[in-house]
Amino acid sequence: MALDTQIPRLDAKLIAARDPATLEALRIGAEQIGFLTVHNTAISAARMRFVLAAYRAFFDLPEAQKAQVDMARTGSNRGWGGSQSEQVDPEANPDYKQVFDCGFEIPGSDLSVYAPNLWPEQPEGFRTVIEAYYRDARAVAMDLLRGIAAGIGEDPHFFDDKFAQPMALLRGNYYPPRPDWAGEKDFGIAAHTDYGCLTLLGTDGVPGLEVLTREDHWIPVMAKPGEFVINFGEMLEMWTGGRVKATLHRVRGSAEERISVPLFFNPEYAANVAPVGSGQVIRAGEHLQKRFNETYVHLQQDKAAEPAE
């Protein structure tokens, strides 16, 4: 079966109601494609545009102001990351997008996945808008994760107790127009699979995201504000014994700038994400930190600077 036109578009309220036809489409999206889109969530189009505007106002600041919350000064992924601060594909050049990351905080924790957030003084109200969205997006993601569990025939509440202190990372991505100098190894974000569990992606509607099908075709996937692209990461593929698929995707870039807002929704650090029933122990936090260390340029540099044993 060709997958090029098979990315399901699903109603979140029908997922929550466990509508059989919707759950079957959800199962196909999770097990065969690794991508789907959802609409009719608790986050409206107007709310999403408001959040996108807050990120745009931040990215429009002079670089010197953004650098006041530069994550390169930290040992974590909190704050602003400038162009080429990430490299998701070691065979490609560092990605030319900018990012702003925030996540779940545990005061006093020495784990970087729970590090304190860095908030800019400007634009005014930025922190309030983003923190409120972070809270509500986590609730939407949790509802979807329950639906996915139901769709693949498992206990809908299997994941509930694993997300009490989620390693949930909220990101604003700013993709500038593709630069004239860009070559075949230059991307807004190069081909990769997400590292964690479930990604809830809101966008401004500008095209850019491409998904690799089983037939090795790159196809576009889009969602206007108020709709969301959902995809699944390496952790969930491992956790479900390969039933749920993590699929390669990328943003090549175009003549238009683009803003996207992914929530990377991941369980708490100590959660065992080894295949259920395997008898193995794979801690979610150890998997995630390893992948972060391989991706963020400033963490790669920190690792390289460590003395050899």
C-alpha positions in Angstrom: 0.0 0.0 0.0 1.4 3.4 -1.0 1.7 5.7 2.0 2.2 9.0 0.1 -1.5 10.1 0.6 -2.2 8.1 3.8 -1.2 10.4 6.6 -4.4 10.4 8.7 -6.2 13.6 9.7 -8.0 12.9 13.0 -10.5 14.6 15.3 -9.1 14.8 18.8 -12.6 14.7 20.3 -13.3 11.4 18.5 -10.0 10.0 19.7 -11.0 10.9 23.3 -14.4 9.3 22.7 -12.6 6.1 21.5 -14.5 6.2 18.2 -13.7 2.8 16.6 -13.0 4.2 13.1 -10.9 7.0 14.4 -8.9 4.6 16.6 -8.3 2.3 13.6 -6.9 5.3 11.6 -4.8 6.2 14.6 -3.4 2.7 14.7 -2.4 2.9 11.1 -0.8 6.3 11.6 1.2 5.0 14.5 2.2 1.6 13.3 2.6 2.1 9.6 3.5 5.7 9.0 4.7 7.4 12.2 2.9 10.6 11.4 -0.7 12.0 11.6 -2.4 15.3 12.1 -5.1 16.2 14.6 -7.6 19.0 14.9 -10.4 19.9 17.3 -8.1 19.9 20.4 -8.4 22.2 23.4 -6.0 24.6 21.8 -7.8 26.9 19.3 -6.4 28.5 16.2 -6.5 31.9 17.8 -4.5 30.6 20.8 -1.9 29.1 18.5 -1.5 32.3 16.6 -1.0 34.2 19.9 1.7 31.7 20.9 3.4 32.0 17.4 3.3 35.8 17.7 5.1 35.6 21.1 7.9 33.5 19.6 8.1 35.7 16.6 8.5 38.8 18.8 11.4 37.0 20.6 13.2 35.9 17.5 12.8 39.5 16.0 14.9 40.8 18.9 18.5 41.9 18.2 20.9 39.1 18.6 22.7 40.7 21.6 19.4 40.6 23.5 18.7 37.0 22.7 22.3 36.1 23.6 21.5 37.1 27.2 19.7 33.7 27.5 22.0 31.7 25.2 21.9 28.0 26.1 25.5 27.7 25.0 26.4 29.2 28.4 24.8 26.3 30.2 25.1 22.6 30.4 21.5 22.1 29.4 19.0 22.9 26.6 17.3 25.9 28.2 17.0 29.3 26.5 18.0 30.5 23.0 20.1 28.6 20.5 21.5 30.5 17.6 21.8 29.5 14.0 24.0 26.3 13.7 23.8 25.5 17.4 22.4 22.0 16.6 23.5 19.2 14.3 20.9 16.4 14.1 22.7 14.6 11.2 26.5 14.3 11.5 26.7 13.9 7.7 25.0 17.3 7.2 26.1 20.8 8.3 24.7 22.2 11.6 21.1 23.3 11.2 20.6 27.0 10.3 17.5 27.6 12.4 17.2 29.4 15.7 15.4 27.9 18.7 14.1 28.8 22.1 13.7 25.9 24.6 12.0 25.5 28.0 11.0 22.5 29.9 9.9 20.9 33.2 11.8 22.2 36.2 12.6 20.4 39.4 14.2 22.8 41.8 17.5 21.5 43.2 17.8 18.6 40.7 21.2 18.0 39.3 19.8 16.5 36.1 20.1 18.7 33.1 16.7 17.5 31.7 15.1 19.3 34.7 17.3 22.4 34.6 15.9 25.9 35.5 14.5 27.7 32.5 16.1 30.9 31.1 13.6 33.6 30.4 14.3 36.8 28.5 13.2 40.2 29.9 11.7 41.0 26.5 9.3 40.7 24.8 7.0 41.7 27.6 4.7 38.9 28.7 6.7 36.2 26.8 7.2 34.0 29.8 3.5 34.1 30.8 2.3 33.2 27.3 4.8 30.4 26.8 4.4 28.8 30.3 0.6 28.7 29.9 0.9 27.1 26.5 3.4 24.6 27.8 1.0 23.5 30.5 -2.0 23.1 28.2 0.0 21.5 25.4 1.2 18.8 27.9 -2.5 18.0 28.7 -3.3 17.7 25.0 -0.3 15.4 24.4 -1.3 13.2 27.4 -4.8 12.8 26.0 -3.4 11.8 22.6 -0.9 9.3 24.2 -3.8 7.6 25.9 -5.6 7.5 22.6 -2.6 5.9 21.0 -2.4 3.3 23.7 -6.0 2.5 23.1 -5.6 2.5 19.3 -2.8 -0.2 19.5 -4.9 -2.3 21.8 -3.2 -1.5 25.2 -4.4 0.0 28.4 -5.2 3.7 27.7 -3.8 4.6 31.1 -0.5 2.6 30.8 1.5 5.8 30.4 -0.2 7.9 33.1 2.1 7.3 36.0 5.2 7.6 33.9 4.6 11.3 33.1 4.3 12.7 36.6 7.5 14.7 36.1 7.8 14.6 32.3 11.0 15.4 30.5 8.7 17.5 28.3 10.6 20.1 26.2 8.8 23.0 24.5 10.6 24.6 21.6 10.0 27.5 19.3 11.8 27.1 16.0 12.6 30.0 13.7 13.5 29.0 10.1 14.8 31.9 8.1 14.4 32.0 4.3 16.8 29.4 2.9 20.0 31.2 2.4 21.6 31.7 -1.1 24.7 29.9 0.0 22.9 26.7 1.1 24.0 23.5 -0.5 23.0 19.9 -0.4 24.2 19.5 3.2 22.4 22.6 4.5 19.0 22.3 6.1 16.7 24.2 8.5 16.8 20.8 10.2 18.4 17.8 8.6 16.8 14.4 8.3 16.3 12.8 11.7 13.9 10.8 13.9 12.8 12.4 17.1 14.5 11.1 20.2 11.6 10.7 22.6 8.0 9.6 22.9 5.4 11.8 21.2 5.8 15.2 19.4 3.0 17.7 19.3 3.8 20.2 16.5 2.0 23.5 16.0 3.0 25.6 13.0 2.3 28.9 11.3 1.0 27.0 8.2 4.1 27.8 6.1 5.2 24.6 4.2 8.5 23.1 5.0 8.2 19.9 6.9 8.8 16.7 4.8 8.4 13.1 5.8 10.2 10.1 4.3 7.7 7.4 3.2 8.4 3.7 3.1 8.9 4.1 -0.7 11.8 6.6 0.0 9.8 9.6 -1.2 10.0 12.9 0.7 6.4 14.2 1.0 5.2 17.4 2.6 3.0 17.4 5.7 1.3 20.5 6.9 -1.1 21.8 9.6 -2.5 25.3 9.8 -2.6 27.1 13.1 -5.0 25.2 15.4 -4.2 21.8 13.9 -1.2 19.8 14.9 1.2 17.4 13.3 1.9 14.3 15.6 4.9 12.1 15.2 6.6 9.5 17.3 10.1 9.2 18.5 12.8 6.5 19.0 11.8 6.0 22.6 8.2 5.1 21.9 9.3 2.8 19.1 11.6 1.0 21.5 9.0 1.0 24.3 6.3 -0.6 22.1 8.7 -3.2 20.8 8.7 -1.6 17.3 4.9 -1.4 16.9 4.9 2.4 16.8 7.2 3.9 14.2 9.7 6.7 14.4 9.9 8.2 10.9 12.6 10.3 9.3 11.7 13.9 8.6 13.4 17.2 7.8 12.9 20.9 7.0 14.9 21.9 3.9 13.7 25.5 3.9 12.2 27.8 1.3 11.9 31.4 0.3 9.6 32.0 3.3 10.5 32.2 6.9 8.7 29.7 9.1 7.9 29.3 12.8 7.0 26.0 14.4 6.4 25.0 18.0 7.0 21.4 18.9 6.3 19.9 22.3 8.6 16.9 22.8 6.5 14.9 25.3 8.7 12.4 27.1 8.2 10.5 30.4 10.1 11.1 33.6 13.8 10.4 33.9 13.5 7.0 35.7 10.8 5.5 33.5 11.8 2.1 32.1 11.3 2.5 28.3 12.6 -1.0 27.4 10.2 -3.1 25.4 7.4 -4.2 27.7 7.9 -7.7 28.9 11.6 -7.8 27.7 13.1 -7.9 31.2 15.5 -5.1 30.2 15.9 -1.8 32.0 16.5 1.3 29.8 16.0 4.6 31.7 14.2 7.3 29.7 16.5 10.0 30.9 19.7 8.2 30.0 18.5 7.6 26.5 17.4 11.2 26.1 20.5 12.8 27.6 22.7 10.7 25.3 20.8 11.9 22.2 21.0 15.5 23.4 24.7 15.3 23.9 25.0 14.1 20.3 22.9 16.9 18.9 23.6 20.2 20.7 26.8 21.7 19.5 27.6 23.2 22.9 27.1 19.9 24.6 29.3 18.1 22.0 32.0 20.7 22.9 31.5 20.1 26.6 31.9 16.4 26.2 35.0 16.8 24.0 36.5 19.0 26.7 36.2 16.3 29.4 39.5 14.7 30.3 40.1 11.2 29.0 40.0 8.4 31.6 
